[in-house]
Amino acid sequence: MDDNVEKVEKAENCAPKFDWVTKRSLCSLPNVFKALRLQVEEDVNTRNALRPNNAPYEFSVVENGGELTVSLDGKDVHRSVVFSLASHAISVRDDSGNTMFEVTPTFNDEGECRLNVNEKERELWQVRRMALEGLLFQGY
Protein backbone atom coordinates (compact mmCIF):
# COMPACT_ATOMS: atom_id res chain seq x y z
CA MET A 1 0.00 0.00 0.00
CA ASP A 2 1.18 3.53 -0.77
CA ASP A 3 2.65 5.33 2.27
CA ASN A 4 0.47 8.42 1.64
CA VAL A 5 -2.72 6.35 1.56
CA GLU A 6 -1.71 4.68 4.83
CA LYS A 7 -1.06 8.06 6.46
CA VAL A 8 -4.46 9.36 5.35
CA GLU A 9 -6.22 6.23 6.63
CA LYS A 10 -4.44 6.48 10.00
CA ALA A 11 -5.31 10.17 10.29
CA GLU A 12 -8.98 9.44 9.52
CA ASN A 13 -9.06 6.65 12.11
CA CYS A 14 -7.57 8.93 14.79
CA ALA A 15 -9.59 12.06 13.98
CA PRO A 16 -12.95 12.43 15.70
CA LYS A 17 -15.81 12.01 13.26
CA PHE A 18 -17.98 15.07 12.77
CA ASP A 19 -21.65 14.19 12.31
CA TRP A 20 -22.42 16.98 9.87
CA VAL A 21 -25.66 15.33 8.72
CA THR A 22 -27.25 15.52 12.18
CA LYS A 23 -25.86 19.02 12.78
CA ARG A 24 -27.19 20.20 9.41
CA SER A 25 -30.59 18.66 10.13
CA LEU A 26 -30.77 20.65 13.38
CA CYS A 27 -30.14 23.76 11.28
CA SER A 28 -33.44 23.41 9.38
CA LEU A 29 -36.00 26.22 9.32
CA PRO A 30 -38.51 24.42 11.62
CA ASN A 31 -35.79 23.67 14.20
CA VAL A 32 -34.42 27.22 14.08
CA PHE A 33 -37.97 28.60 14.47
CA LYS A 34 -38.54 26.36 17.50
CA ALA A 35 -35.29 27.53 19.13
CA LEU A 36 -36.17 31.13 18.30
CA ARG A 37 -39.62 30.73 19.88
CA LEU A 38 -38.19 29.33 23.12
CA GLN A 39 -35.58 32.08 23.38
CA VAL A 40 -38.07 34.86 22.54
CA GLU A 41 -40.31 33.58 25.35
CA GLU A 42 -37.33 33.77 27.73
CA ASP A 43 -36.58 37.32 26.53
CA VAL A 44 -40.16 38.41 27.17
CA ASN A 45 -40.23 36.79 30.62
CA THR A 46 -36.95 38.53 31.50
CA ARG A 47 -38.19 41.88 30.22
CA ASN A 48 -41.48 41.58 32.15
CA ALA A 49 -39.49 40.82 35.33
CA LEU A 50 -37.53 44.06 34.81
CA ARG A 51 -40.64 46.26 34.72
CA PRO A 52 -41.23 48.54 37.70
CA ASN A 53 -43.99 47.65 40.15
CA ASN A 54 -47.40 48.78 38.91
CA ALA A 55 -46.03 49.37 35.39
CA PRO A 56 -48.82 50.43 33.01
CA TYR A 57 -47.58 48.06 30.30
CA GLU A 58 -46.85 44.37 29.78
CA PHE A 59 -45.21 42.19 27.14
CA SER A 60 -46.68 38.91 25.91
CA VAL A 61 -46.00 36.10 23.43
CA VAL A 62 -48.66 34.22 21.49
CA GLU A 63 -47.95 31.32 19.17
CA ASN A 64 -50.43 30.48 16.45
CA GLY A 65 -49.19 27.66 14.22
CA GLY A 66 -46.29 29.01 12.21
CA GLU A 67 -46.52 32.50 13.70
CA LEU A 68 -45.15 33.95 16.89
CA THR A 69 -46.40 37.37 17.98
CA VAL A 70 -44.62 39.41 20.64
CA SER A 71 -46.78 42.27 21.91
CA LEU A 72 -46.49 45.35 24.04
CA ASP A 73 -49.79 46.28 25.66
CA GLY A 74 -50.18 49.43 27.70
CA LYS A 75 -52.67 52.12 28.58
CA ASP A 76 -52.41 53.95 25.26
CA VAL A 77 -50.21 51.64 23.25
CA HIS A 78 -50.40 48.33 21.46
CA ARG A 79 -47.45 47.31 19.32
CA SER A 80 -46.17 43.96 18.14
CA VAL A 81 -43.55 42.07 16.17
CA VAL A 82 -44.50 38.90 14.28
CA PHE A 83 -42.17 36.03 13.38
CA SER A 84 -43.61 33.85 10.58
CA LEU A 85 -42.27 30.49 9.47
CA ALA A 86 -42.46 30.07 5.69
CA SER A 87 -41.02 27.40 3.41
CA HIS A 88 -38.01 29.53 2.45
CA ALA A 89 -37.34 31.76 5.49
CA ILE A 90 -38.53 33.18 8.80
CA SER A 91 -40.10 36.56 8.13
CA VAL A 92 -40.06 39.25 10.82
CA ARG A 93 -42.76 41.91 10.47
CA ASP A 94 -43.88 44.94 12.42
CA ASP A 95 -47.47 45.46 13.55
CA SER A 96 -48.31 47.20 10.24
CA GLY A 97 -47.35 44.06 8.35
CA ASN A 98 -44.16 45.59 6.96
CA THR A 99 -41.28 43.14 6.62
CA MET A 100 -38.41 44.17 8.88
CA PHE A 101 -36.11 41.40 7.61
CA GLU A 102 -36.00 37.71 6.69
CA VAL A 103 -33.92 35.01 8.32
CA THR A 104 -32.52 31.91 6.63
CA PRO A 105 -30.38 29.31 8.37
CA THR A 106 -26.92 28.65 7.03
CA PHE A 107 -24.55 25.85 7.96
CA ASN A 108 -21.06 27.34 7.82
CA ASP A 109 -17.68 25.72 7.15
CA GLU A 110 -16.99 25.49 10.89
CA GLY A 111 -20.03 23.22 11.27
CA GLU A 112 -22.09 25.87 13.07
CA CYS A 113 -25.67 26.81 12.43
CA ARG A 114 -25.88 30.54 11.85
CA LEU A 115 -28.63 32.78 10.56
CA ASN A 116 -28.34 34.82 7.41
CA VAL A 117 -29.94 38.28 7.67
CA ASN A 118 -29.33 40.87 4.96
CA GLU A 119 -26.37 38.81 3.71
CA LYS A 120 -24.69 38.82 7.15
CA GLU A 121 -24.16 35.82 9.41
CA ARG A 122 -25.93 36.25 12.75
CA GLU A 123 -26.53 34.26 15.91
CA LEU A 124 -29.99 33.75 17.43
CA TRP A 125 -29.53 36.41 20.11
CA GLN A 126 -28.58 38.97 17.45
CA VAL A 127 -31.71 38.20 15.43
CA ARG A 128 -33.84 38.50 18.57
CA ARG A 129 -32.26 41.85 19.40
CA MET A 130 -32.77 43.13 15.84
CA ALA A 131 -36.44 42.16 15.97
CA LEU A 132 -37.36 43.04 19.55
CA GLU A 133 -35.10 45.81 20.87
CA GLY A 134 -37.37 48.63 19.70
CA LEU A 135 -40.48 46.90 21.06
CA LEU A 136 -38.99 45.94 24.43
CA PHE A 137 -37.12 49.14 25.20
CA GLN A 138 -38.40 52.08 23.18
CA GLY A 139 -39.90 54.51 25.66
CA TYR A 140 -40.00 52.04 28.57
N, C-alpha and C positions, 0 to 999 in steps of 0.2 A: 504494500500500500504506500502511496505517496506520503512523504513526511508532512506536507502542508495539509493534506486531507486529514491525517491523524491529529494534527494540532487543532484543526477546526472542530473535529468531533470531540476531542477532549475538552475544549473550551465550552462547547455547547452542553456537554454533560455536567460541567462544573457550574455554569452560569444558572442563576435562578430563572425559571420560566415565567414569563410575563403573560398572564391570561388577558390578552387584549380584547378577545371576543366578549368576555363577560363585562369587562370595563366599558367597552364601547356600547354594549347593550344597556348598561346603566345610564349612559349618556343620551338616551332617546328622549324625544319631546315629552311623552307622558311621564317618564321618571323625573325629568327636570321640573316639570310642572308640579308634580307631587312634592318634591323637595322645596320648591319655591313656596307652595301653599303652606307647608309646615313652618317654614322660616318667617313668612309674612305674618302668620298667626302669632308667633313668638314676638315679632317686632311690635305688633299692635298691643299685645298683653303688656310688654315692657313699657310702651309709651303711655298706656292707660294708668299704669302704676306710678308714673312720674307726674301725673296731673296733680295740681293742688287740691286740697280738700274742698268740697262743694264747687268744683269746676263746672262751668255752665256748658261743657262740651264733653263728648265721648267719641272714641273710635271703635269701629266694629268691623268684623269680617264675615262675609256671607259667601258660601260656595253654592253654585247652582250648576251642576254638571261640569262642563268645561269652562266655566267662568268663575272668577274669584273677584269679589267686589270689596274694596276697603273703603269705609266711609267715615267721614267726620260729620257728626251731628251736634249742633249747638242751638242756642236760642234763636239766632237769626242766620244760621248758616247750615247748609247741607252741601258737602262736596264729596267726590269719590274718585277712585282710580280703579279701573277694571283690567284684570289680566284674563285674556281669552286664549284657550288652547285651540289651535287650528292644525291642519294637517302638515303645514309647512313651517310654522313658527308659533311663538307665543306673542300675541299682540298686547300692548299696554296702551290703554286709552284713558283720556280724562272724562269727566262727567258730561261733557258735551259730545262725546263720541269721537273726538279727534284723536288720531293715533299719535301717541307720544314717541314710541319707538317699537321695533319688533326684535325679538330675541330668538336666535337659533343656536342649538348646541353645536359645539365643535370638539372633536377629539384630537388634541394636539400631538406633536411628535414626542412629547415627554410622557404620553399616556394619561394625560389629565383631561377631564371634562371641563371645558370652559364655555362661556356663552359669548356669542358674537352679536354685538350691538353696534350699529353704524360702522361696520368694518373694523371694530376694535374688540380684542379679547377681554372679557370681563369675568369676574367671579360672581357667585350668587348675591353676596352682600352688596356688591357694587350695583347690580341691577335693581335690587330692592331699594337702595338709596336713591338711585336715579328716578325710580317710579314714585316713591313715597315721601321723600324729604319735604317737598313743598306742602303736601297734605298734612303730615305729622307735625311740622314745626312752623309753618307760615302763620305768624300772628298769635301763636299760642306758646 
